[in-house]
Amino acid sequence: MDSVCIESDEEGPNGNAFSDALAALANEPSAQILCQLMWPHEDLARNGGVGGPRPRRMSLIGTITVALHRSVGGAIGEDELEFVLLDVAGQPMHVSARLRTSAVMSVDFHPGEHMVMFRVSRPLLVADFLLASEAEGTTTDGFPGGLPLLKEFALVPPASDALIALSTLRWWLPQVNIEWPDAAIEAPPKAEEIKSVRLNGVEMTMRDITFLKDQRCLNDSVLNFFLQLVVELVAPPHVREDMYLASTFFFQKLTSGGVTNGEQGWQNVRRWTRSVPGGLMAQKYIVVPINEQNVHWWLAVICHPRRAFEPEEEEHDTKTTLSEAPRIVCLDSAEEAPPKGRVVGFLRGYIWREGCEWLAEKEASGAGSDTPPIDKLQLAKVLRAVVAEVPKQENCFDCGVFTIEYLLHVFQKQAALAGLGLAPHKHWFDQARVSHRRRRLRWVAAKLMTEARSCCEPDVGRLLQNDEIRAAVLSALTDQPKAKRSAPVMGGASAADIAKRPRVYPSVAPSRAPGLW
């Protein structure tokens, strides 16, 4: 859990820190509280302490906002707290649930963890990645260890808003005796105590940053973090709306639990995408990072999956049809890439099951009566796999950086995204650019960590609200290595000039590359 820093002095109950706290508690309440939602593990430590029993371990659910909705009559106890879940495990969402304020039994502040612990009489349950009242038959699969009924949960506000959050809760819950311990206001952590940054729920620690050194393979946290950052800063808004970026843990979860195909694996991850606007099948692109046997990263991009379930139109534009054809494009930087059959099979099975659910929902709503069903054999013919000809790594450790650079390229060259897998892509960039990008990613990590310590703010989303920081990070993600001077050749033209000349490719890819099956 990330520690939350509260800007104050260490002067005890009679000093300025305590006075500031009292002044904050006297302020008018905020309209809403932005914070992290956490839940305790079942193994609770019952040895008391300040604020009552404390959980031994806490798990992060995601980022939420909390607001108060007054009852029509204004009677205390009929007011409701509205929880809006903004992200879970780095995946954006926007779902909400309400809890009557009369259900709040106690609110305790834990000074060591800077968290506000709630105990409620009406349990909450996190299911389908949303907060909802307890419901019969609701399961908790999809969360590590399963998620219990939330009779206890914690809110962890940002450092700069901690005092305001405490004051607001006191206004919202006048019937609850909220005792603020003298030790509640502590000095902010020293700069060196901030050892991680996070973006959309994805954390990158100081240890993770060491994987950006030369000749190191990226671990899942670094890759997850920078893919999220690339989407946040580089992807055009309309592309961001039409794309779902899966976590680096998605495929691992899809194939876990002894499942033998993607249809079975769908059960493992069926809750991961329920908050996607319009559903997963509404997305034009589904980007899935793949980890081969924990030694190699590559990228699978599922293009236009919904079209695989729709009847073909008799009259269509050939160029448009090619770019919008459903396909699974494999972007792999390895010279001797591992076979793609197993991964493609699992992804096809997953999409088939997801598509069947989508068709069933359309049928139930009366909007899918004209859409014929499709079986798995038909889907294999329609949703083809393409092993794209892409730039290759010249070493054994840059696969993760190549994966990031692939995404950077298609976000900046929209024609490349539309034509993904339809022609050779070897001309996109070279090893020199990837080596340059590794150095720049290292700089970005150091820059964000420095700014986090300077501002006492580990949330990168908040740091990027600063225009200077945002511009500097964006430049590092998109700049090019300086061209090396080359001796003139071929009548005065340098090798660099020749390399910049446009290459002409046939409109249809050769039958043997990119590979199709």
RODO-2510 file (C-alpha; in nm, 4 decimals, decimal comma):
residues 517
     n   res          X          Y          Z
     1     m     0,0000     0,0000     0,0000
     2     d     0,1278     0,3479    -0,0820
     3     s     0,1699     0,5723     0,2192
     4     v    -0,0223     0,8969     0,2045
     5     c     0,1615     1,2078     0,3129
     6     i    -0,0192     1,4825     0,4994
     7     e     0,1547     1,8183     0,4954
     8     s     0,1901     1,9240     0,8587
     9     d     0,4376     1,9736     1,1378
    10     e     0,5418     1,7192     1,3983
    11     e     0,4501     1,9314     1,6991
    12     g     0,1962     1,7131     1,8819
    13     p    -0,1506     1,8102     2,0024
    14     n    -0,0414     2,1536     2,1246
    15     g     0,1503     2,2533     1,8122
    16     n     0,0677     2,3997     1,4711
    17     a    -0,0138     2,0569     1,3247
    18     f    -0,2973     2,0018     1,5692
    19     s    -0,4236     2,3575     1,5181
    20     d    -0,4242     2,3076     1,1427
    21     a    -0,6208     1,9869     1,1878
    22     l    -0,8850     2,1599     1,3973
    23     a    -0,9092     2,4388     1,1423
    24     a    -0,9562     2,1848     0,8646
    25     l    -1,2313     2,0075     1,0569
    26     a    -1,4174     2,3370     1,0860
    27     n    -1,4210     2,3906     0,7083
    28     e    -1,7259     2,3404     0,4892
    29     p    -1,7409     1,9885     0,3357
    30     s    -1,6206     1,9125    -0,0150
    31     a    -1,8622     1,8062    -0,2873
    32     q    -1,6814     1,4726    -0,3172
    33     i    -1,3783     1,2794    -0,1956
    34     l    -1,1303     1,1210    -0,4368
    35     c    -0,9445     0,8307    -0,2787
    36     q    -0,8245     0,4725    -0,3013
    37     l    -1,0617     0,1990    -0,1821
    38     m    -0,9030    -0,0878     0,0126
    39     w    -1,0354    -0,3947     0,1931
    40     p    -0,8810    -0,5952     0,4786
    41     h    -0,7772    -0,9573     0,4557
    42     e    -0,9605    -1,1976     0,6812
    43     d    -0,6604    -1,2469     0,9082
    44     l    -0,7250    -0,9428     1,1289
    45     a    -0,5017    -0,8463     1,4147
    46     r    -0,7262    -0,8047     1,7196
    47     n    -0,4686    -0,6441     1,9425
    48     g    -0,6308    -0,3026     1,9492
    49     g    -0,4284     0,0138     1,9250
    50     v    -0,5194     0,3661     1,8211
    51     g    -0,8443     0,3596     1,6269
    52     g    -0,9427     0,0098     1,7391
    53     p    -0,8573    -0,3253     1,5763
    54     r    -0,6348    -0,2902     1,2724
    55     p    -0,6104    -0,5163     0,9683
    56     r    -0,2781    -0,6889     0,9261
    57     r    -0,2873    -0,6591     0,5473
    58     m    -0,4890    -0,4458     0,3076
    59     s    -0,5584    -0,4979    -0,0629
    60     l    -0,6235    -0,2232    -0,3140
    61     i    -0,9520    -0,2448    -0,5057
    62     g    -0,9222     0,0753    -0,7092
    63     t    -0,9797     0,4496    -0,7292
    64     i    -1,3193     0,5840    -0,6248
    65     t    -1,5041     0,9061    -0,5582
    66     v    -1,7419     0,9376    -0,2631
    67     a    -2,0234     1,1936    -0,2521
    68     l    -2,3251     1,2581    -0,0294
    69     h    -2,6801     1,2477    -0,1657
    70     r    -2,9302     1,4165     0,0633
    71     s    -3,2742     1,2635     0,1152
    72     v    -3,5754     1,4645    -0,0007
    73     g    -3,6928     1,5265     0,3538
    74     g    -3,3431     1,5885     0,4801
    75     a    -3,3759     1,3334     0,7596
    76     i    -3,0505     1,2032     0,8988
    77     g    -3,0107     0,8356     0,8273
    78     e    -3,1877     0,8487     0,4928
    79     d    -2,8974     1,0268     0,3242
    80     e    -2,6795     0,8088     0,1033
    81     l    -2,3101     0,7861     0,0258
    82     e    -2,2494     0,7271    -0,3447
    83     f    -1,9354     0,5315    -0,4364
    84     v    -1,8193     0,5669    -0,7984
    85     l    -1,5482     0,3191    -0,8968
    86     l    -1,3118     0,4767    -1,1521
    87     d    -1,0623     0,1958    -1,2068
    88     v    -0,9780    -0,1590    -1,0969
    89     a    -0,6329    -0,3148    -1,1532
    90     g    -0,5459    -0,0311    -1,3893
    91     q    -0,8526    -0,0796    -1,6066
    92     p    -1,0665     0,2382    -1,6352
    93     m    -1,4369     0,2145    -1,5548
    94     h    -1,7266     0,4208    -1,4229
    95     v    -1,9768     0,2310    -1,2081
    96     s    -2,1515     0,3304    -0,8890
    97     a    -2,3428     0,2104    -0,5848
    98     r    -2,4997     0,3753    -0,2822
    99     l    -2,4985     0,3094     0,0915
   100     r    -2,7286     0,4722     0,3444
   101     t    -2,5413     0,6795     0,5984
   102     s    -2,7439     0,5057     0,8707
   103     a    -2,5565     0,1842     0,7810
   104     v    -2,2232     0,3392     0,8864
   105     m    -2,1503     0,2102     1,2365
   106     s    -1,8071     0,3604     1,2957
   107     v    -1,5309     0,5574     1,1278
   108     d    -1,1750     0,5321     1,2621
   109     f    -0,8576     0,7004     1,1473
   110     h    -0,5387     0,4893     1,1457
   111     p    -0,2458     0,7312     1,1688
   112     g     0,0222     0,4805     1,0715
   113     e    -0,1392     0,3988     0,7375
   114     h    -0,3176     0,7348     0,6859
   115     m    -0,6424     0,5515     0,6148
   116     v    -1,0024     0,6018     0,7241
   117     m    -1,1581     0,2679     0,8224
   118     f    -1,5340     0,2235     0,7832
   119     r    -1,7461    -0,0403     0,9579
   120     v    -2,0986    -0,0816     0,8233
   121     s    -2,4049    -0,2791     0,9307
   122     r    -2,5132    -0,3512     0,5740
   123     p    -2,2254    -0,5250     0,3960
   124     l    -2,1054    -0,4211     0,0542
   125     l    -1,9819    -0,6701    -0,2030
   126     v    -1,7420    -0,6058    -0,4871
   127     a    -1,8722    -0,8079    -0,7786
   128     d    -1,8439    -0,7556    -1,1529
   129     f    -1,5790    -0,4959    -1,0612
   130     l    -1,8392    -0,2670    -0,9081
   131     l    -1,9661    -0,1753    -0,5661
   132     a    -2,3138    -0,3083    -0,5031
   133     s    -2,5379    -0,4052    -0,2171
   134     e    -2,5238    -0,7678    -0,1103
   135     a    -2,7035    -0,9904    -0,3612
   136     e    -2,7757    -1,3610    -0,3492
   137     g    -2,5825    -1,5790    -0,5887
   138     t    -2,3153    -1,3171    -0,6576
   139     t    -1,9720    -1,4740    -0,6813
   140     t    -1,6318    -1,3226    -0,6236
   141     d    -1,4179    -1,5048    -0,8777
   142     g    -1,1773    -1,2889    -1,0726
   143     f    -1,0199    -1,1403    -0,7567
   144     p    -0,7135    -1,2995    -0,5943
   145     g    -0,8423    -1,5170    -0,3131
   146     g    -1,2018    -1,4111    -0,3658
   147     l    -1,3475    -1,0915    -0,2216
   148     p    -1,5444    -1,0993     0,1037
   149     l    -1,8495    -0,8971     0,1959
   150     l    -1,7260    -0,5501     0,2788
   151     k    -1,8338    -0,5022     0,6380
   152     e    -1,5060    -0,3167     0,6746
   153     f    -1,3300    -0,1106     0,4117
   154     a    -1,0857     0,1787     0,4042
   155     l    -1,0617     0,5065     0,2164
   156     v    -0,7118     0,6446     0,1511
   157     p    -0,7287     1,0046     0,0211
   158     p    -0,4385     1,1840    -0,1512
   159     a    -0,1915     1,3584     0,0750
   160     s    -0,3005     1,7107    -0,0104
   161     d    -0,6686     1,6304     0,0505
   162     a    -0,6426     1,4196     0,3664
   163     l    -0,7520     1,6863     0,6151
   164     i    -1,0341     1,8034     0,3898
   165     a    -1,1538     1,4442     0,3519
   166     l    -1,1645     1,3978     0,7301
   167     s    -1,3544     1,7226     0,7722
   168     t    -1,6018     1,6284     0,4989
   169     l    -1,6768     1,2884     0,6519
   170     r    -1,7472     1,4543     0,9851
   171     w    -2,0060     1,6786     0,8188
   172     w    -2,1619     1,3917     0,6225
   173     l    -2,1898     1,1536     0,9177
   174     p    -2,3020     1,3617     1,2180
   175     q    -2,4602     1,0555     1,3801
   176     v    -2,1228     0,8768     1,3933
   177     n    -1,8857     0,9594     1,6773
   178     i    -1,5647     1,0204     1,4856
   179     e    -1,2724     1,0583     1,7251
   180     w    -0,9594     1,2057     1,5762
   181     p    -0,6514     1,0754     1,7627
   182     d    -0,3786     1,3186     1,8574
   183     a    -0,1393     1,1245     1,6376
   184     a    -0,3614     1,1623     1,3327
   185     i    -0,1598     1,4502     1,1922
   186     e     0,1915     1,3409     1,1105
   187     a     0,4769     1,4916     0,9201
   188     p     0,4854     1,4158     0,5482
   189     p     0,7238     1,1408     0,4457
   190     k     1,0703     1,2470     0,3477
   191     a     1,1450     1,2556    -0,0219
   192     e     1,3463     0,9349    -0,0066
   193     e     1,0494     0,7525     0,1484
   194     i     0,8524     0,7690    -0,1785
   195     k     0,9741     0,4581    -0,3571
   196     s     0,7051     0,4089    -0,6238
   197     v     0,4768     0,5892    -0,8657
   198     r     0,1420     0,4718    -0,9981
   199     l    -0,0830     0,5362    -1,2974
   200     n    -0,4399     0,4068    -1,3285
   201     g    -0,3758     0,1668    -1,0435
   202     v    -0,0519     0,0308    -1,1965
   203     e     0,2465     0,0741    -0,9654
   204     m     0,6127     0,1017    -1,0650
   205     t     0,8653     0,0758    -0,7828
   206     m     1,2323     0,1679    -0,7605
   207     r     1,3141    -0,2007    -0,7996
   208     d     1,1010    -0,2175    -1,1156
   209     i     1,2902     0,0768    -1,2648
   210     t     1,6149    -0,1229    -1,2516
   211     f     1,4734    -0,3420    -1,5297
   212     l     1,5129    -0,0422    -1,7637
   213     k     1,8910    -0,0712    -1,7422
   214     d     2,0764    -0,1889    -2,0501
   215     q     2,0671    -0,5626    -2,1205
   216     r     1,7712    -0,6197    -1,8861
   217     c     1,4326    -0,7621    -1,9867
   218     l     1,1349    -0,5548    -1,8744
   219     n     0,9213    -0,7071    -1,6021
   220     d     0,5407    -0,7024    -1,6086
   221     s     0,5080    -0,3929    -1,3859
   222     v     0,7338    -0,1756    -1,6029
   223     l     0,5656    -0,2900    -1,9250
   224     n     0,2186    -0,2447    -1,7754
   225     f     0,3053     0,1040    -1,6516
   226     f     0,4549     0,2318    -1,9768
   227     l     0,1815     0,0838    -2,1972
   228     q    -0,0684     0,2715    -1,9794
   229     l     0,1424     0,5873    -2,0071
   230     v     0,1628     0,5578    -2,3869
   231     v    -0,2156     0,5248    -2,4124
   232     e    -0,2612     0,8190    -2,1754
   233     l    -0,0279     1,0582    -2,3587
   234     v     0,0194     0,9449    -2,7186
   235     a    -0,3008     0,7741    -2,8345
   236     p    -0,5414     1,0127    -3,0145
   237     p    -0,8693     1,0521    -2,8228
   238     h    -1,0794     0,8684    -3,0831
   239     v    -0,8346     0,5759    -3,0849
   240     r    -0,8327     0,5652    -2,7063
   241     e    -1,2130     0,5409    -2,7087
   242     d    -1,2077     0,2528    -2,9605
   243     m    -0,9333     0,0485    -2,7952
   244     y    -0,9085    -0,1800    -2,4949
   245     l    -0,5598    -0,2303    -2,3509
   246     a    -0,5457    -0,5506    -2,1498
   247     s    -0,3230    -0,5862    -1,8478
   248     t     0,0006    -0,7823    -1,8782
   249     f    -0,1695    -1,0315    -1,6444
   250     f    -0,4743    -1,0803    -1,8699
   251     f    -0,3479    -1,3677    -2,0838
   252     q    -0,1902    -1,5372    -1,7832
   253     k    -0,5271    -1,5273    -1,6058
   254     l    -0,7123    -1,6383    -1,9210
   255     t    -0,5020    -1,9551    -1,9414
   256     s    -0,4870    -2,0331    -1,5680
   257     g    -0,6765    -2,2880    -1,3619
   258     g    -0,6127    -2,5845    -1,5900
   259     v    -0,8340    -2,4603    -1,8744
   260     t    -0,7649    -2,6094    -2,2169
   261     n    -0,9122    -2,3426    -2,4453
   262     g    -1,0256    -1,9828    -2,4587
   263     e    -1,3934    -2,0660    -2,4169
   264     q    -1,3171    -2,2165    -2,0766
   265     g    -1,0673    -1,9427    -1,9939
   266     w    -1,3353    -1,6793    -2,0567
   267     q    -1,4759    -1,7647    -1,7138
   268     n    -1,1465    -1,6563    -1,5548
   269     v    -1,1572    -1,3031    -1,6978
   270     r    -1,5228    -1,2442    -1,7772
   271     r    -1,5433    -0,9666    -1,5182
   272     w    -1,2330    -0,7844    -1,6384
   273     t    -1,4098    -0,5998    -1,9214
   274     r    -1,7663    -0,5571    -1,7958
   275     s    -1,7174    -0,1829    -1,7421
   276     v    -1,5925    -0,1150    -2,0973
   277     p    -1,8405     0,1325    -2,2538
   278     g    -2,0647    -0,0611    -2,4920
   279     g    -1,8914    -0,3862    -2,3995
   280     l    -1,5691    -0,5354    -2,5310
   281     m    -1,7223    -0,6179    -2,8700
   282     a    -1,7784    -0,2468    -2,9301
   283     q    -1,4011    -0,1901    -2,9373
   284     k    -1,2220    -0,1756    -3,2713
   285     y    -0,8915    -0,2868    -3,1226
   286     i    -0,8104    -0,5151    -2,8300
   287     v    -0,4412    -0,5027    -2,7362
   288     v    -0,3111    -0,8000    -2,5379
   289     p     0,0520    -0,8205    -2,4145
   290     i     0,1734    -1,1815    -2,4268
   291     n     0,4460    -1,3280    -2,2068
   292     e     0,5953    -1,6453    -2,3556
   293     q     0,7139    -1,8768    -2,0771
   294     n     0,8214    -1,5779    -1,8688
   295     v     1,1120    -1,5000    -2,1028
   296     h     0,9713    -1,3095    -2,4014
   297     w     0,7159    -1,0321    -2,4631
   298     w     0,5137    -0,9756    -2,7782
   299     l     0,1885    -0,8032    -2,8659
   300     a    -0,1374    -0,9460    -3,0004
   301     v    -0,3856    -0,6972    -3,1478
   302     i    -0,7392    -0,8203    -3,2169
   303     c    -0,8792    -0,5911    -3,4868
   304     h    -1,2541    -0,5374    -3,5401
   305     p    -1,3691    -0,8483    -3,3505
   306     r    -1,7378    -0,7606    -3,3801
   307     r    -1,7275    -0,7794    -3,7599
   308     a    -1,6509    -1,1508    -3,7298
   309     f    -2,0037    -1,1947    -3,5935
   310     e    -2,1832    -0,9690    -3,8412
   311     p    -2,3140    -1,0743    -4,1850
   312     e    -2,1076    -0,9470    -4,4772
   313     e    -2,2558    -0,6721    -4,6914
   314     e    -2,2886    -0,7547    -5,0593
   315     e    -2,1795    -0,4115    -5,1744
   316     h    -1,8725    -0,2667    -5,0117
   317     d    -1,5563    -0,0741    -5,0791
   318     t    -1,2643    -0,3172    -5,1108
   319     k    -1,0126    -0,0847    -4,9452
   320     t    -1,2432    -0,0184    -4,6500
   321     t    -1,3244    -0,3875    -4,6162
   322     l    -0,9555    -0,4837    -4,5989
   323     s    -0,8734    -0,2330    -4,3260
   324     e    -1,1820    -0,3305    -4,1241
   325     a    -1,1416    -0,7050    -4,1700
   326     p    -1,1447    -0,8974    -3,8399
   327     r    -0,8007    -1,0395    -3,7628
   328     i    -0,5565    -1,1200    -3,4850
   329     v    -0,2262    -0,9495    -3,5628
   330     c     0,0867    -1,0817    -3,3895
   331     l     0,3654    -0,8252    -3,3441
   332     d     0,6736    -1,0179    -3,2355
   333     s     1,0269    -0,8780    -3,2421
   334     a     1,2039    -1,2148    -3,2082
   335     e     1,4002    -1,3283    -3,5140
   336     e     1,3028    -1,6866    -3,4342
   337     a     0,9597    -1,6204    -3,2901
   338     p     0,7774    -1,8906    -3,0944
   339     p     0,4760    -2,0542    -3,2645
   340     k     0,1560    -1,8556    -3,2299
   341     g    -0,0974    -2,1394    -3,2573
   342     r    -0,1693    -2,1817    -2,8851
   343     v    -0,2020    -1,8093    -2,8124
   344     v    -0,4185    -1,7449    -3,1179
   345     g    -0,6369    -2,0427    -3,0296
   346     f    -0,6987    -1,9119    -2,6785
   347     l    -0,7718    -1,5603    -2,8034
   348     r    -1,0111    -1,6917    -3,0696
   349     g    -1,1909    -1,9026    -2,8113
   350     y    -1,2160    -1,6060    -2,5780
   351     i    -1,3555    -1,3816    -2,8530
   352     w    -1,6005    -1,6527    -2,9624
   353     r    -1,7387    -1,6810    -2,6091
   354     e    -1,7457    -1,3037    -2,5644
   355     g    -1,9206    -1,2701    -2,9011
   356     c    -2,1794    -1,5314    -2,8074
   357     e    -2,2556    -1,3364    -2,4900
   358     w    -2,2845    -1,0184    -2,6946
   359     l    -2,5248    -1,1821    -2,9424
   360     a    -2,7323    -1,3227    -2,6577
   361     e    -2,7646    -0,9768    -2,5053
   362     k    -2,8686    -0,8348    -2,8427
   363     e    -3,1240    -1,1126    -2,8844
   364     a    -3,2650    -1,0472    -2,5381
   365     s    -3,3024    -0,6775    -2,6164
   366     g    -3,4695    -0,7502    -2,9512
   367     a    -3,1831    -0,5975    -3,1484
   368     g    -3,0191    -0,9174    -3,2686
   369     s    -3,2895    -1,1128    -3,4457
   370     d    -3,1271    -1,0616    -3,7877
   371     t    -2,7795    -1,1660    -3,6724
   372     p    -2,7198    -1,5366    -3,7412
   373     p    -2,5142    -1,7365    -3,4899
   374     i    -2,1574    -1,8341    -3,5744
   375     d    -1,9790    -2,1505    -3,4692
   376     k    -1,6141    -2,1879    -3,3715
   377     l    -1,5102    -2,3331    -3,7070
   378     q    -1,6613    -2,0381    -3,8913
   379     l    -1,4895    -1,7948    -3,6565
   380     a    -1,1501    -1,9524    -3,7289
   381     k    -1,2065    -1,8808    -4,0996
   382     v    -1,3280    -1,5260    -4,0441
   383     l    -1,1001    -1,4143    -3,7589
   384     r    -0,7675    -1,4917    -3,9246
   385     a    -0,4300    -1,4773    -3,7549
   386     v    -0,1565    -1,2662    -3,9124
   387     v     0,2081    -1,2852    -3,8106
   388     a     0,3131    -0,9380    -3,9203
   389     e     0,6528    -0,8531    -4,0651
   390     v     0,7780    -0,6069    -3,8059
   391     p     1,1143    -0,4659    -3,6951
   392     k     1,3219    -0,7305    -3,5181
   393     q     1,5450    -0,7043    -3,2142
   394     e     1,9184    -0,7556    -3,2527
   395     n     1,9635    -0,8830    -2,8984
   396     c     1,7893    -1,1068    -2,6464
   397     f     1,6599    -0,8443    -2,4015
   398     d     1,4734    -0,5658    -2,5868
   399     c     1,1437    -0,7476    -2,6541
   400     g     0,9506    -0,5406    -2,3986
   401     v     1,0782    -0,2102    -2,5370
   402     f     0,9894    -0,3236    -2,8908
   403     t     0,6367    -0,3932    -2,7659
   404     i     0,6113    -0,0356    -2,6375
   405     e     0,7581     0,1051    -2,9594
   406     y     0,5059    -0,0870    -3,1728
   407     l     0,2242     0,0827    -2,9849
   408     l     0,3929     0,4224    -3,0027
   409     h     0,4278     0,3883    -3,3795
   410     v     0,0671     0,2939    -3,4573
   411     f    -0,0620     0,5725    -3,2322
   412     q     0,1431     0,8304    -3,4223
   413     k     0,0822     0,6809    -3,7682
   414     q    -0,2884     0,6120    -3,7919
   415     a    -0,2495     0,4574    -4,1375
   416     a    -0,0266     0,1971    -3,9729
   417     l    -0,3000     0,1152    -3,7233
   418     a    -0,5694     0,0859    -3,9912
   419     g    -0,3468    -0,1339    -4,2081
   420     l    -0,2083    -0,3453    -3,9266
   421     g    -0,1025    -0,6853    -4,0596
   422     l    -0,2068    -0,6073    -4,4184
   423     a     0,1431    -0,5263    -4,5493
   424     p     0,5037    -0,5575    -4,4306
   425     h     0,5918    -0,3287    -4,1406
   426     k     0,9689    -0,3786    -4,1249
   427     h     1,0227    -0,0159    -4,2253
   428     w     0,8530     0,1239    -3,9125
   429     f     1,1758     0,1716    -3,7151
   430     d     1,5047    -0,0004    -3,6341
   431     q     1,7056    -0,1264    -3,3385
   432     a     1,8695     0,2143    -3,2944
   433     r     1,5358     0,3750    -3,2161
   434     v     1,4489     0,1049    -2,9631
   435     s     1,7855     0,1443    -2,7897
   436     h     1,7206     0,5185    -2,7820
   437     r     1,3724     0,4612    -2,6419
   438     r     1,5062     0,2468    -2,3575
   439     r     1,7298     0,5356    -2,2531
   440     r     1,4348     0,7752    -2,2740
   441     l     1,2073     0,5432    -2,0745
   442     r     1,4772     0,5315    -1,8091
   443     w     1,4776     0,9122    -1,8090
   444     v     1,0963     0,9233    -1,7829
   445     a     1,1008     0,6866    -1,4854
   446     a     1,3633     0,8994    -1,3100
   447     k     1,1757     1,2194    -1,3982
   448     l     0,8449     1,0925    -1,2587
   449     m     1,0092     0,9590    -0,9435
   450     t     1,1873     1,2910    -0,8884
   451     e     0,8673     1,4894    -0,9389
   452     a     0,6765     1,2515    -0,7113
   453     r     0,9266     1,3122    -0,4329
   454     s     0,9372     1,6855    -0,4965
   455     c     0,5567     1,7175    -0,4870
   456     c     0,5004     1,4394    -0,2334
   457     e     0,2588     1,2963    -0,4918
   458     p     0,3102     0,9419    -0,6288
   459     d     0,0006     0,9584    -0,8536
   460     v     0,1316     1,0132    -1,2088
   461     g    -0,2128     1,1168    -1,3311
   462     r    -0,1936     1,4137    -1,0966
   463     l     0,1674     1,4898    -1,1886
   464     l     0,0733     1,4995    -1,5587
   465     q    -0,1701     1,7823    -1,4878
   466     n     0,1415     1,9985    -1,4802
   467     d     0,1930     2,1135    -1,8412
   468     e     0,5732     2,1161    -1,8170
   469     i     0,5932     1,7619    -1,6820
   470     r     0,3405     1,6386    -1,9378
   471     a     0,5261     1,7981    -2,2305
   472     a     0,8633     1,6634    -2,1153
   473     v     0,7336     1,3073    -2,0761
   474     l     0,5490     1,3183    -2,4096
   475     s     0,8653     1,4372    -2,5843
   476     a     1,0669     1,1522    -2,4333
   477     l     0,8104     0,8998    -2,5566
   478     t     0,8025     1,0284    -2,9139
   479     d     1,1398     1,1832    -3,0006
   480     q     1,3859     1,0228    -3,2403
   481     p     1,7550     0,9378    -3,1983
   482     k     1,9951     1,1822    -3,3554
   483     a     2,1054     1,0694    -3,6992
   484     k     2,4708     0,9705    -3,7281
   485     r     2,6770     1,1300    -4,0019
   486     s     2,7647     0,8881    -4,2799
   487     a     3,0238     0,9048    -4,5525
   488     p     2,8776     1,0069    -4,8913
   489     v     2,7938     0,7138    -5,1189
   490     m     2,6152     0,6607    -5,4476
   491     g     2,6780     0,9950    -5,6095
   492     g     2,6754     1,2101    -5,2983
   493     a     2,3737     1,0598    -5,1193
   494     s     2,4461     0,9446    -4,7653
   495     a     2,3320     0,6144    -4,6230
   496     a     2,0987     0,8072    -4,3920
   497     d     1,9422     0,9830    -4,6940
   498     i     1,8914     0,6519    -4,8697
   499     a     1,7325     0,5025    -4,5596
   500     k     1,4827     0,7891    -4,5535
   501     r     1,3687     0,7298    -4,9100
   502     p     1,0155     0,5880    -4,9243
   503     r     0,9924     0,2164    -4,9869
   504     v     0,7364     0,0781    -5,2279
   505     y     0,5501    -0,2368    -5,1303
   506     p     0,2920    -0,4356    -5,3220
   507     s    -0,0694    -0,3593    -5,2290
   508     v    -0,1216    -0,7225    -5,1288
   509     a     0,1213    -0,8929    -4,8937
   510     p     0,3055    -1,1986    -5,0306
   511     s     0,1462    -1,5294    -4,9413
   512     r     0,4281    -1,6437    -4,7166
   513     a     0,4647    -1,3192    -4,5198
   514     p     0,2942    -1,2035    -4,3202
   515     g     0,1884    -1,5547    -4,2246
   516     l    -0,1807    -1,6359    -4,2362
   517     w    -0,3788    -1,9240    -4,0944
***
